[in-house]
């Protein structure tokens, strides 16, 4: 079953490990704490779930892309990096 919903990430109405897929279109650059946001999204995903995000980082935003990759890796590692 496919269910679509638009919600505020810090106030999600879903339980942890409830979703198979999370998508976002050009939203990540709007979050002040990207690592926390990605960690929140990861917490919503089931063990084999995945998230797909697109953003304006491929061309013209190299620094933003590096920061996004670093935050994504930190969220994937559970924030274990200092």
C-alpha positions in Angstrom: 0.0 0.0 0.0 1.2 3.5 -0.8 0.4 6.4 1.5 1.5 10.0 0.8 1.8 12.5 3.6 3.4 16.0 4.0 4.6 16.6 7.5 7.0 18.7 9.6 10.0 16.5 10.3 10.5 17.3 14.0 6.8 16.6 14.7 6.2 13.5 12.6 3.0 11.6 13.3 4.6 8.3 12.5 6.1 5.8 15.0 9.8 4.8 14.8 10.7 2.1 12.3 7.3 2.4 10.6 8.2 3.4 7.0 9.8 1.6 4.1 10.5 4.8 2.0 10.8 8.5 2.8 11.2 11.0 -0.1 11.9 14.7 -0.1 12.3 17.1 -3.0 14.6 20.1 -2.5 14.0 20.4 1.2 17.2 19.5 3.0 18.9 22.8 2.5 16.1 24.4 4.5 17.0 22.6 7.8 19.4 24.3 10.2 20.5 21.0 11.7 20.8 18.7 8.8 22.3 15.8 10.7 19.5 15.8 13.2 16.9 15.9 10.5 18.5 13.0 8.6 18.7 11.1 11.9 15.0 11.7 12.6 14.2 10.4 9.1 16.4 7.4 9.6 14.6 6.6 12.8 11.3 6.4 10.9 12.6 3.8 8.5 12.4 0.1 8.9 15.6 -1.9 8.9 15.6 -2.3 5.1 13.9 1.0 4.4 15.5 3.9 2.5 15.2 7.6 1.9 15.5 9.5 -1.3 16.2 13.2 -1.4 16.8 15.5 -4.3 18.2 19.0 -4.0 20.1 21.8 -5.8 23.5 20.5 -4.7 24.8 18.8 -7.9 25.9 21.9 -9.8 26.8 25.2 -8.2 26.5 24.2 -4.6 29.7 22.2 -3.9 30.1 23.3 -0.3 26.5 22.5 0.5 26.8 19.1 -1.1 29.9 18.3 1.0 28.1 19.3 4.2 25.0 17.3 3.2 27.2 14.2 2.6 29.0 14.6 5.9 25.7 15.0 7.8 24.2 12.0 6.0 27.1 9.8 7.0 26.9 11.1 10.6 23.2 10.3 10.7 23.8 6.8 9.1 26.5 6.1 11.8 24.0 7.1 14.5 25.9 10.4 15.2 28.9 8.5 16.6 31.4 10.8 15.0 32.6 13.8 17.0 
